[in-house]
Structures are given as structure tokens and as C-alpha cells.
Amino acid sequence: MTTGQDDKKTPKPPSMQRKLIWLGAALVALYFIADGIIGLLK
């Protein structure tokens, strides 16, 4: 019997903290993309 295999079979759903980190990173990326587009249009 191996104890490490059970954890790999059922992945845990992403925690709320991880979702918030990804959301924040996406918002920062969108800000810089929008800032670059606005800079090119001016």
C-alpha cells in the first residue's frame, strides 16, 4: 500500500484564495494591455 497515490487520484478544487490571486493577476494584466492599447492610439 502506498499512501501518496490517493491524493493524486482526486484533485482538490481550487481554494478561494487561489481564485482571488488568479483574478487579481488577470485584472493587472488587463490593465497593462488596455494601457498599452490606449498609449498606441494617442
CYANA upper distance limits for C-alpha pairs under 8 A (distance plus 0.5 A):
  4 GLY  CA      8 LYS  CA      7.84
  5 GLN  CA      9 LYS  CA      7.22
  6 ASP  CA     10 THR  CA      7.64
  7 ASP  CA     11 PRO  CA      7.49
 14 PRO  CA     18 ARG  CA      6.72
 14 PRO  CA     19 LYS  CA      7.18
 15 SER  CA     19 LYS  CA      6.91
 16 MET  CA     20 LEU  CA      6.73
 17 GLN  CA     21 ILE  CA      6.79
 18 ARG  CA     22 TRP  CA      6.79
 19 LYS  CA     23 LEU  CA      6.59
 20 LEU  CA     24 GLY  CA      6.56
 21 ILE  CA     25 ALA  CA      6.68
 22 TRP  CA     26 ALA  CA      6.59
 23 LEU  CA     27 LEU  CA      6.70
 24 GLY  CA     28 VAL  CA      6.73
 25 ALA  CA     29 ALA  CA      6.68
 26 ALA  CA     30 LEU  CA      6.60
 27 LEU  CA     31 TYR  CA      6.61
 28 VAL  CA     32 PHE  CA      6.89
 29 ALA  CA     33 ILE  CA      6.66
 30 LEU  CA     34 ALA  CA      6.50
 31 TYR  CA     35 ASP  CA      6.50
 32 PHE  CA     36 GLY  CA      6.56
 33 ILE  CA     37 ILE  CA      6.78
 34 ALA  CA     38 ILE  CA      6.61
 35 ASP  CA     39 GLY  CA      6.54
 36 GLY  CA     40 LEU  CA      6.71
 37 ILE  CA     41 LEU  CA      6.79
 38 ILE  CA     42 LYS  CA      6.86
